[in-house]
């Protein structure tokens, strides 16, 4: 299994701005602060997905289970290391870019502007909204930092 992770607060802010552009969504009329407090948002989404605990409170046991799943079963990719992540995925799955079109496609995905990317503000790490999102997603932030360490450690699989 492989995964591409991004900092949970950045992911949520991006999701919010993506949803506000959705013509038929209820998020369209909500402020970011109101959205954070609404049932539209699910806390600790990555931890919940990894542990299949979609409702209810999460515990330290869920966090440890999620970490163990990542450690044992995932090739980690990080959005901030997109080039290296894709290189590792290709190597792990023994995939080759055999045509000019395939190479161009990869280059377009990795380096060109994202056609559907929505421009939005980047929250200051000290802002109350950033802090609120961080507190709501403390397990996911811990998972993310754990994944960053795994990413460094997994380099040994590709560079021996």
C-alpha positions as CSV (number, residue, x, y, z in Angstrom):
1,X,0.0,0.0,0.0
2,X,1.2,3.5,-0.6
3,X,0.0,6.9,0.6
4,X,0.7,10.6,-0.2
5,X,0.3,12.7,3.0
6,X,0.1,16.4,3.6
7,X,0.1,18.4,6.8
8,X,-3.4,18.0,8.2
9,X,-4.1,21.7,8.8
10,X,-3.0,22.5,5.2
11,X,-5.1,19.7,3.9
12,X,-8.2,21.0,5.7
13,X,-7.7,24.6,4.7
14,X,-7.4,23.5,1.1
15,X,-10.5,21.3,1.5
16,X,-12.5,24.2,2.9
17,X,-11.5,26.5,0.0
18,X,-12.2,23.7,-2.5
19,X,-15.7,23.2,-1.0
20,X,-16.5,26.9,-1.0
21,X,-16.1,26.8,-4.7
22,X,-18.7,24.0,-5.0
23,X,-21.9,25.5,-6.4
24,X,-24.3,23.2,-4.6
25,X,-22.5,22.7,-1.3
26,X,-23.6,24.1,2.1
27,X,-20.0,25.1,2.8
28,X,-20.2,27.8,0.1
29,X,-21.8,30.3,2.6
30,X,-19.8,29.4,5.7
31,X,-16.7,31.1,7.0
32,X,-13.7,29.0,7.7
33,X,-14.3,29.3,11.5
34,X,-18.0,28.3,11.1
35,X,-17.0,25.3,8.9
36,X,-14.5,24.1,11.5
37,X,-17.3,24.0,14.1
38,X,-19.8,22.4,11.7
39,X,-20.7,18.7,11.2
40,X,-19.3,19.1,7.7
41,X,-15.8,18.5,9.0
42,X,-14.4,15.3,10.4
43,X,-11.6,15.5,12.9
44,X,-8.5,13.3,12.6
45,X,-9.6,12.0,9.2
46,X,-6.3,10.1,8.5
47,X,-6.4,8.3,11.9
48,X,-10.0,7.5,11.4
49,X,-9.4,6.1,7.9
50,X,-6.5,3.9,9.0
51,X,-8.3,2.5,12.0
52,X,-11.8,2.4,10.5
53,X,-13.2,4.3,13.4
54,X,-15.4,6.8,11.6
55,X,-17.5,7.9,14.6
56,X,-16.9,8.4,18.3
57,X,-13.9,9.4,20.2
58,X,-10.4,8.4,19.3
59,X,-8.0,7.1,21.9
60,X,-4.2,6.7,22.1
61,X,-4.8,3.1,21.1
62,X,-6.2,4.3,17.7
63,X,-3.2,6.6,17.2
64,X,-0.8,3.7,17.9
65,X,-2.7,1.4,15.6
66,X,-2.6,4.0,12.8
67,X,1.1,4.4,13.3
68,X,1.7,0.7,13.2
69,X,-0.3,0.4,9.9
70,X,1.8,3.1,8.3
71,X,5.0,1.6,9.6
72,X,4.2,-2.0,8.5
73,X,2.1,-1.6,5.4
74,X,2.7,1.7,3.6
75,X,5.3,3.3,1.4
76,X,5.1,6.9,2.5
77,X,4.9,9.8,0.2
78,X,4.8,13.4,1.3
79,X,3.3,16.2,-0.7
80,X,6.2,18.5,0.1
81,X,8.6,15.9,-1.4
82,X,6.4,15.1,-4.4
83,X,9.2,14.3,-6.8
84,X,10.9,11.9,-4.5
85,X,7.7,10.3,-3.4
86,X,6.6,9.6,-7.0
87,X,10.1,8.2,-7.8
88,X,9.8,5.8,-4.8
89,X,6.3,4.7,-5.8
90,X,7.5,4.0,-9.4
91,X,10.6,2.1,-8.1
92,X,8.6,0.1,-5.5
93,X,6.0,-1.0,-8.0
94,X,8.7,-1.5,-10.7
95,X,6.9,0.9,-13.0
96,X,8.8,2.5,-15.8
97,X,8.0,5.6,-17.9
98,X,8.7,4.0,-21.3
99,X,7.3,6.7,-23.6
100,X,7.8,10.4,-24.1
101,X,4.1,10.9,-23.4
102,X,4.4,9.1,-20.0
103,X,7.4,11.2,-19.1
104,X,5.6,14.4,-20.1
105,X,2.5,13.3,-18.1
106,X,4.7,12.8,-15.0
107,X,6.4,16.1,-15.5
108,X,3.0,17.8,-15.9
109,X,1.7,16.3,-12.7
110,X,4.8,17.2,-10.7
111,X,5.9,20.5,-12.0
112,X,3.2,22.3,-14.0
113,X,0.5,24.4,-12.4
114,X,-2.5,22.4,-11.2
115,X,-5.4,23.2,-13.5
116,X,-8.0,22.8,-10.7
117,X,-5.9,24.3,-7.9
118,X,-7.8,26.8,-5.9
119,X,-5.8,29.8,-4.7
120,X,-6.3,30.6,-1.0
121,X,-4.7,32.1,2.0
122,X,-2.1,30.3,3.9
123,X,-2.8,30.4,7.6
124,X,-0.2,31.7,10.0
125,X,0.8,28.9,12.4
126,X,0.0,31.2,15.3
127,X,-3.4,32.2,14.1
128,X,-6.4,31.1,16.3
129,X,-8.0,29.2,13.3
130,X,-4.7,27.3,12.7
131,X,-4.5,26.5,16.4
132,X,-8.1,25.3,16.5
133,X,-7.6,23.0,13.5
134,X,-4.4,21.7,15.1
135,X,-6.1,20.9,18.4
136,X,-9.0,19.2,16.6
137,X,-6.6,17.1,14.6
138,X,-3.9,16.4,17.1
139,X,-3.8,12.7,16.3
140,X,-3.4,13.4,12.5
141,X,-0.6,15.9,13.2
142,X,1.2,13.2,15.2
143,X,0.6,10.7,12.5
144,X,2.0,13.2,10.0
145,X,5.2,13.8,12.0
146,X,5.6,10.0,12.4
147,X,5.1,9.7,8.6
148,X,7.8,12.3,8.0
149,X,10.2,10.1,10.0
150,X,9.1,7.0,8.2
151,X,9.8,8.8,4.9
152,X,13.4,9.4,5.9
153,X,13.8,5.9,7.2
154,X,12.3,4.3,4.1
155,X,15.0,6.0,1.9
156,X,17.0,2.9,2.9
157,X,14.6,0.8,0.8
158,X,15.5,2.8,-2.3
159,X,19.1,3.8,-1.6
160,X,21.2,1.0,-0.2
